[in-house]
Structure formats: C-alpha cells, structure tokens
Amino acid sequence: MGYLLHQTLFETAAAAPASVLLVHDKHGEVSAAGFAAEVRALTARLMALGIQANDRVAVFLPKLPLTAYAFYAATAAGGVVVPVNPILKPAQVEHILNDCDVRVLITSADRLKHLTEILPACRNLHHVLLADAPPAEAVAGVPVSAWTPLGEATPPAVDLPRRVDNDMAAILYTSGSTGRPKGVIISHRNIVDGARSVSSYLEITARDRLLAVLPFSFDYGLNQLTSAVLRGATCVLFDYLLAKDVIRALARHRITGLGAVPPLWAQLAGLEWPTEVQASLRYITNSGGAMPDGVLDKLRRNLPNTRPYLMYGLTEAFRSTFLPPEKIDERRGSMGKAIPNAEIMVVRPDGSRAGVNEPGELVHRGALVSLGYWNDPERTAARFKPAPGQPAGIPLTEMAVWSGDTVRMDEDGYLYFVGRSDGMIKTSGYRVSPEEIEEVVYAMGGVETVAAVGVPHTELGQAIVLVVRPAHESQVSEADIAAACRQALPNYMQPARIVLTDEMPQNPNGKINRPQLASDYAELFVAS
C-alpha cells in the first residue's frame, strides 16, 4: 500500500498498466503505464535541474497531462509541488513564487510572456520548464528549457530519495483572513489518506470516469485527480468556459462522477440533461459552500438515478464531513458527519465540548490535519491547536485544526453550519480575503477608506460589495475602481457592486464596522 503520493501512481501502474488514467480532448488518452513512465522521466529531469528534498516546484498550467505528471514527479524527486491557479494575475503569481521560494516553475510559453516583469523579483527561481518550445535560452535572467514527452521511449533510471508520509508533498495557497494568500502545507499522508477516505464513501472504482472541472490548486479539485489515480479510475482533464460545455463533456466522456461548487451547480441545474448523462452519471458532489435547496431539487429532478453527496471541507484539513444521499431529505441543511478517519468536534471558546445544538467552533482532528501555514508560525498557532480531550498520559501533543466556522451538532451527531467568525468572504467556492481586494483600491490613490464585505447571493453564496470613501476632493469613480480590480484581481475576486459613500460606519474602537456594512447591503442581491 503506497504511503507517498507518487507511490500510489506506481502501484496502480504495476497492477493495471493498460488502464486509462487520464483523458484530454487534445492530447488523448494516457494509460497508467504511460503516466508512470512520463512521471519517471520528468522526475529525472527535475533532479538534473537540482531539485532536492523539500525544494518547491510550482506548476502554473491549465489541466494538461503535463500538469498531472508534474504533481507526481515533483514529489518523486523529493520536492514539494505548488499548484498555482491558472487564472491568477502576475502579481499574485509573484507572491506565491517568492513566499515559498519556488526553485523550478513549470508553465507554458504564452503564460511566461505575462510573467517577464515579475521574474527578476523571484529571488530563488533557478529554472523555468515550459510545456512547449521555449522562446529564448533565458527570460529575465532565468534559464528556460522545454519539456518533451517521453512517448514510447524508456525513462531513465533514477534512485528516488527516501521520504516518509509526514513529509511535505504540496503547498496549496488559499486566502487568509488578513492580507495575501497563505500557503497550507500538505503532507503525503494528508493527500493519500484524503484520497482513500473520499474515494471510500463515494465508492470510486476502476470503472469510474471523473470529470475534473475544478482547479487543481483547490484541494477539492486536486482530490479528483488523486482519488482517480489511487483507485485506477479515469480522470478527464477539462477546463470549461460555459456551463453547457460541462454538460457536453459529461455526455462525450460517459462521466460517472462530477464534483463542483455551488455557483457552477446553479448554472448546471437549469440546463437540459441528455439521457446519456442521466444514464451514466453515478454521483455528484458539492463543496465550497452550501448548495441552495432550490438548486439541489432541480438537480435531483434532472438526475433521478444520480446520488448527490453534500460535503464540507477546509484546505487546512482537506475534507471534513459529508451527508449521504439517503439522508438529504431527513437532514435538510446538514453538513453531515465526519468522513472516514477523521473526528469532528464542536467546541466552546474554553476548549470544552459544546452541548447538543449549542453553537461552537468546528474542530477537526485526524490524519488529514495539515502541517500548518508555510513560514507563518503566528497564524499557524492561531489555527492549529492541541486537540481537545487528549488523555493526560500522552506526553506528545496532537494538533487539531480550529476551522473558524461556527456549527452546531444535533442529538444524532449531524452537523449544521451557523456562520464564520474570521471575516472571510466565501464566493464561487473560494475563500477571499477582504484585505487583498482593499489593497488594490488603496494602491490607486484618491481613496480614504475601503471595505470589502460579503453579502448573500443565491448563485455565488456571497457576492462581494466594495464600499469606498473617496479622499477629499478626489475624482475617483466607480469605473476607475472597477478597472483597477479587473487589472489586478482574478474574476472570482471582482466586486459585484461598488458603492461610493461619504461616511464609513465605525465600531467603538474606531475600526470599520464590517458587520454593519454587511447588514446594510444584505438585501442587495435578494430577489424581491
């Protein structure tokens, strides 16, 4: 049984070499044996480029076979993979490359063109490896070379470095409650046990075909790939523009499993579902926010033979709870119970267990608890704390992750979401830091105070409302602010509404009264 991420691939390839693990509309099918061979070749290439134990390898690509190869090759070489969301802007990519001192960047020539201005500031970047032909020998002083598929050739033999399951495997960047995104350190154990746990209750087998529509920089999206490889299922790599493209892909590839976030489900629910999709789609999953009842009801009517799993997770612990399909009607609004090999507790501020239906903080303990935030002991100490209720005789402290989410647990152990306590905005399945948006507007000049808040939205979960108090005699306009946001921020972080105001509410401490702003604009996107 493989304990390391790359071992799961090599074991699957040894057991069923001819099975198809990857499918891509342009690049075709990739067998387990072919996948493993490409990973071994890329591993040798990374080691030749100097990758050693714990060195970071960033992957800034859409969903291509090379993207999947790079994840497994980086860990096989002893390194740590850093998936970078392909929709991020250069300034955000620069932050990630510098924050965790990326040594090798794997990307494409067209993406590299947009990074030339930020590369000189990436102090530890030693090499750029391109998915296609390099434009030059070096860009901004950084050596560049091209990756070439192995094809039918034999991969070079390399001695893989010794690693254990608690070593770093990946760093996933997620927005924090303050400032720029923070890197969550994911171990081999986190990834592999997460794949085992989720694939067990979803009953994924080698007969399944999973459509990967979510970004691999998102733990929920990454789990689609790792679960498929672990179980020998087929992972169809797919980037979509429109919701109807997803429906077509489901039919074309005879998909049996689909995971998505509430905004995408809201778009899909209203579309026509072909009979072949109704026949093949065995299950669907939702995470990244609660699925509205109306959307769920439409999906169940359109997919009478498909089992819907409602899930809750956080990057710091990969996945926490799920509600089985047979419990949906009986437990409306519930997040379900803990996934296999995890314990979920509801805890008071003093660390004691909350009573039945008493609100408290969700605390997750078990093999999926990550290794903290990269190079950030302060924020790690605030979120990762000793697990409540440990026996006094155990001298070493087990750490649990304190989610920041307020939940309650009923008399039968089912969990229900109450709210968040850290000011984060949850939109389109992403956690968004208000400060990251506010920094962009402050950088424009001409503004005195800025506040980004989340308000209820049927499809997005929360929409971003940006409230701005211009500086005295400033001529800044809503259009100016919107343009600055479009230039600096990805689509999911764009404000749905920009409000210019003469007064910004304050709390008794003189800080912006964000709860008041959220209340003031709570009905903005609620249908009358």
N, C-alpha and C positions, 0 to 999 in steps of 0.2 A: 504494500500500500504506500503510495507516494506521499511524503510529508512536505515536499517542496513543490512550488508551482510548476516548474519545468518537468519534474518527475511525473506529474500526472499526465502530461502530454506523452512522454516517452513510454509510459506504461500502456496508455491507450494505443499508441502506435504499434507496440510489440504484440498486444493482444488481438488487434484488428487492423492490420496495416492498410487494407484496401478500403476501409470505411471512409466516407466523405465527412470531413470535419468542417471545412469552410466552403462557402459558395459566394461568389461575387459576380454581379452581372457582366462586368467587363473582363475579369480575369478567370472566370470559370470555376471549376471545382478543384479542391485541394484534398488529397487523401491524407489519412493520418500519417502514413509513411512519408509522404511528400512534405507535410507540415513539419514533422520531426527533423527531416533532413535539412530543410531550409533553416530551421532554428539552430541546428548544429553548425551550419556554415556561417550564419550570422554571429553566433557565439564566438567562433574562431576569429571573425573579423573584428568584433568588439575587443577581444582580448589582445589582438595585434595592435589595436589603437590605444592600448594601455589601460583598459578598464580593469580595475582590481576590486577587491572586496569592498562593498558599500559605496562605490562610486555611482553617481547618479547619471542615468541615461534618459533624456527627455524625448518623447515621441509626439510630434506636432503634425498630425496627418488625419485625413478623414478615414473612414473604415475601409482599409485595403488589406489584402493578405499580409503585406509587409508590416502593417500596424500590429497584427496579431503575432507575427514572427518576432517582432521587436520586444514585445512584452515578455515572452518566454526566453528569448535569447539574453536579454539584459540580466535576468535572474540566474540563468545558467552560467553566465560569465562571472557571477558573484556580485553583480551590481544591483542597483535599485531602479526600477522603471518609474518615470514620472510622466503619466499621460497628461497632455495639455489639450484642453478643449479646443477643437479646431475653429470655433467661432470667436476666440479671443482676439483682441486687438494687440498690436505690437507692444504697447506699454505694459499690458498685463502679462504678456509672454516674458518680457524682460524681468518683471518682478519675480516670476516663478524661476527662471533660469538662474537669477542671482540669489534668490532666497535659499535655495538648496544646493547652490554651487554645482550646477549641471556641467558634466565634463564632455559628453557627446550629445549632440542634438540630431535626431533623425527626422527629416522633413522632406519637402518637395521643392523643386526649383522655383515654382510660382510663389510659394509661401516664403521662401528665402528672400525674394525680392522685397517683400514688405518688412523684412527684419534687418535690412542692411544698416539702418540708422541706429538700432539698439545693440547690435552685436559687439561693437567696441567696448560697451559698458559691461559686457558679460565676462567678468574677470577670470572665471575658471573654465570657460568653454575652450576646449582644445581641438575639437573637430566637429564638422557638420557632414553627416552622411545623408545623401539625397536618394529619394525613391526613383529618380530619373537622372538623366545626364547632367553633370554639374556645369554651371555657366562659366566657371573660371577655376583656376587652381586654388584661389583663396578669395574670400569675401570679407572685407573689413578686417583683414589680418588673420582671419581664422581659416585654416586649411579645409578644403571641401573635396569630397570624393563621391562617387556614385556607387550605389548598391546594385549588384547584378544577380538576378535569380539563379539559383543553383541548377534548376531544371533536372535533367537526368544524371548529372554528374554526382560523384561520390563526395560527401562532405569531408573536410579534413578532420583527422583525429585530434582531439584535444583532451587534456586532463581537466575535468571540471573541478573548481575549487570546492573545498569542504564547507558546507553550510548546514545550519540546523533550522528547525521550523520556526523558532522565535527570532530569527534574523530578519532584517528589513527586506521586503520584497518590492514595495511600491510606496510612493508618496502621492496622495490624492489631495488636490487643492480645492478647498471649499471656503466660502465666505465666512468670516468670523463676525462676532457681534460688534467689533470695532475695527476700523481700518481695512487694510488689504487682506486678500485671501490668505489663509494659513494652511500649511501642509500637514495632513494627517498621515502619520507613519503607520503603514500597514505591513504586518509580518506575513511570512509564508503561511503560518498557521491560520491567521485571520482569513486569508483568501481561500485556502484549501478547505478549511472547516466550514467557511461560509458557503462554498460551492456544494459541499457534502450535505449541509443542513438544508439549504433551499431546494436542492435537487431531490432530496428525500421526500419532503412533503408535497412537492409538485410532481413526484413520481416520474422524473425525467429518465428516459432510457435511450438506447442507441437508435430506436425507431423515431425519435422526435426530431423535428426540424424547427429551430428557434429563429425568429426574425429579430435581428439586433438593430433597433432603431434609435436607441438612446446612446449618448456619447459614452465612450469607454473611460473618460475622465470622471464619470459619475459612478459611484460604487455599484449602484443598481444596474447600470449598463454593463459594467465590467463583469458582473456576475453572470450575465447572459453567455459571455464567451467562456468563462472559466467553468461554469456548470456543464456546458456542451462538451468541452474537451474532457472533463472528468468522466462523464458518462458515455462518451463516444457518440454523442448526438451531433447533428449538423447545425452549424451556426451560419446563418445567411447574413452577410455583411451588407448593410443598407443605410444609405443617407437619403432622406426624402426632402422634397420641397413642399408638397401639398399632402393633405391627409388622404386624398384619393389615391396618391401614389402608394401609400401603405396598403390600402385595400387591394390594389392590383398586384403588389408583391406577395401578399398573403395567398392570393389565388395562383399566381405563377409558380410559386415555390412550394405549394402544398404545405403551408406552415401549420404546425401543431401547437406552438406556444408563442405568445406575444406579451411582452411587458411594456408598459407605457405609464406616463404621468397624467394627472387629471386634465390639463389643457388639451392634450392630444386625444384622450378618450372623449372629451366633449365634442371635438371635431368629428371623430370617427362615428360616434353614436348616431348622428343624424344622416349618415350616408347609407346607400344601398349595399347590402352584403350579399355577394354572389352565393349561389347554392353550394359551389365547390368549397368556399371558405367555411360555410356553415357545417359542411361535412367533415372538413379536415381539422379545424381549429379545436384542439382538445381543451386548452385552458388559456385564460388571460390573467395578468396580474397588474395590480395598481400599487404604486408607492409614490413618495414625493409630495404627499398631501392627500387629504380626504377626497374620495370620489363623491360628487353630489348624487343624491338619491335618484334624481331625475335622469341623470346620465346612466347610472347603473341599471335602472329599469329599462331604458331604451336598449342598452347592450344585451340584456337578458332576453328581451323580446326578439331582437335580431339574431341572437346566437343561442337558440334553445338547447343545443347539445354541448355548449361550451361551459366549462367550470370557471367561475371568477374567484380569484383569490385576492383579498384586500390585505395589504401589508403596510407595515410601518418600519422605518429604519432611520439610522443616522450614520453618517460617514465614520464617526468615531467608533462605531460597533458594527458596521456593515449592514446587518439586518437584525431586527429585534422581535417583531411579532407578526402573526398572520391570522386571519379569520378564515376558517374553512368554508367552502361554498355552501355546504349544507346548514351552516349556522347563520347565514346572512339575514334571512327573514326573522329568525328568532332573536338575533342580537343586532338589530339595526343600529348603525352608528358606532359599533365597537371596532377597536383595533385588533381584537382577538387576544390570543395568549402567546407566550414565548415560543419562538422557533426551537427546534431540537438543539440541545447542547447549549442552552442559554437560560438564565434566570432573570426575570424582570420583576423588580420591586417598586412599590410606591412608598416614598419616604418623606417624613416630615423634615423641616429645617434642622432639627436637632439630631437627625440620623435614625430616629426610631421609625418603625413601620407605621404607615397610616392605617386607619381602620377602614372597614367596608364602606365604600362610596365616599370616603374622605379624600379630598384633593391633596395631592402631594407630587413630588418630583419623580419622574421615571428614572430609575437607576438600573443599568444593565451590567451583569457580571457573566463571565464565561470566556470561552476560547476566542470569541470574536472581538473582545475589547482590544483596541489598537494600542500602539506604543506611545501615544501622545502626539503633541504638535512639534513639528520639526524646529529645533533650535529655539524653542519658546517655553522655558520652564515655568514662567509665571502663568501663562494661560493653561498650560498642562496641569499645574497644581490646582487651578480653579475648577477644572472639569473632571480630572481623574483623581479620585479619592479612594481611601480604603473601603472595601465592600462592607456594607453593614452586616452585623450578625456573625462575624467570624468567631470560631471557637478561641477562647483565650489561650489555649495551649499551643497554638500555631505561631511560632516566632516571626515568620516572614509574612508581610502584609500583602494580601491580594488586592489588586486595584480594580475598581469598577469605574464605569463612565457615567457621570451625572448629566443627564441629557439637556437640562434647561427647559424641558417640556413638563407642564403640569397635567397630570392624568388622575383618574380615579379607577378603582378596581371594585367590581360588584361582588356579591356573595358567592358567585360561582367562579371567580377568578378572571373574568373578562375585563379588559381594559378599555377606557373611553377617554379620548383626548379632551382636555379642558382649555389649554392655551399655552403660549410661550411667555417666558419671563425675561428674555435677553434682548428684546427689541429687533430681532431679525425679521426680515420680510420674506415670506415664503411664496414665491411666484413662479408659475410654469414649471414646478418641480424643483426649482433652485432655491437655495438659501442665499439671500442677498443682504450684504451689509449696508445699512443706510449711509454710513460714513464714506464708503467707497464712491457712492454716487455724489454725495455732497462735496467731496474733494474736487471733483471735476468742475462743479459750478463755482466753487471758491476760486479755483485757478483761473477762471475767466477774468476776474476782477469786476468791479462795479456792483458787487453784492455785499450786503451787510450780514445777513443771516440766512442759512439754508437748512431745511429739514426734509428728509425723505421718510415717508410713512407708508405702511401697507394698509389697504382698506379692502373689505370683502368684494370679491368678484366671482361670478358664477363659474366662468371657464378657467381663469388663471389661479384661483384660490385666493390670492391677494393681488391687487393692482397697485402700482407704485404711484403715489401722489407726491409731487415735489413742490413744496411751499417755499417761496423765495421772497425775502425782503430786500429790495434793491438799496444800494447805498444812496445817500443824499445827493440829489440832482443827477443820479445815474440814468442813462438812457437805455439800459439793458432791457431787452424784450423777451417774451416767451419764445419767439422764433430763435433768438440768439442762444438761449439756454438749450433749446431742443437740438440745435445744430452742434453745440459743444458736446452734448450727451451722445449724439449719433457718431461723432468722430472718435470718442474715447471709450465708449462702452458697448458691449455686445447687445444683441436685440433683447434678450430677456431682462436686461437691466434698464431699458428705456422707460422713462416715466410715461404712464398712461394719461396723466394730466399735470400741467404746470400751472401753479397759482401764484400770482404776484400779489403781495399784501403789504399794507403799511404797518401792521402790528403782528408780532410773533408772540403767542402766549408763552408765559414763563411759569415755572413752578416756584415754591417758596425759596428754593436755593438759587434762583436766578437762571436756571437752565431752561432750555426749550421744553415746553410741556408737550411731549410727543403723544401721550395718551389723549390729551385734549384735542390735538390736531387729528388724530385717528378717528376720534368721536365726531368731530366737526364734519369730516368728509366721508363718514361711514356709509351714507346712503347714495354716494355719487354714482355708483355703478349697479345699484339695486333697482331692478325693474319695478315700475310702479303698478 
